[in-house]
Amino acid sequence: MLDKNLNKVLTQSQARGEPKRKIVIFSVYLNTVRYLEQILQKHFNDRVLVVKNNLPSSKIDEINKNFDASQEEKKDKYDILLGADRISEGLKLNRAGMVINYDIPLVLLELYRESEELTL
């Protein structure tokens, strides 16, 4: 069901001049990221960028070019960014048209912090 809903968002037509929508999915748990990765890779192939444990500079660069609207060099290689809450720290993900917190953190302050990072 998740894959069908995401596909609906990704394929809906945008108004003239509106950028293509991207989706960011946060999870608190690494097991959930692994589970979602299998589902999303099956349905969206190479269009999913997954961040699990490490966040090397090359992956940060890919995230920025695909999900940060302020980047001079923008890419459209990925439609979905999936990762643990680590991806919400210090990254501008403002090309996302939808943000999903797959499993709500126990501390609501973390949820608030993630939403603030996206609006900067």
PyMOL commands that set and color helices and strands:
alter all, ss='L'
color gray80, all
select helices_A, chain A and resi 2-11+30-47+57-67+85-88+108-119
alter helices_A, ss='H'
color red, helices_A
select strands_A, chain A and resi 22-27+48-51+80-84+96-101
alter strands_A, ss='S'
color yellow, strands_A
deselect
rebuild
show_as cartoon
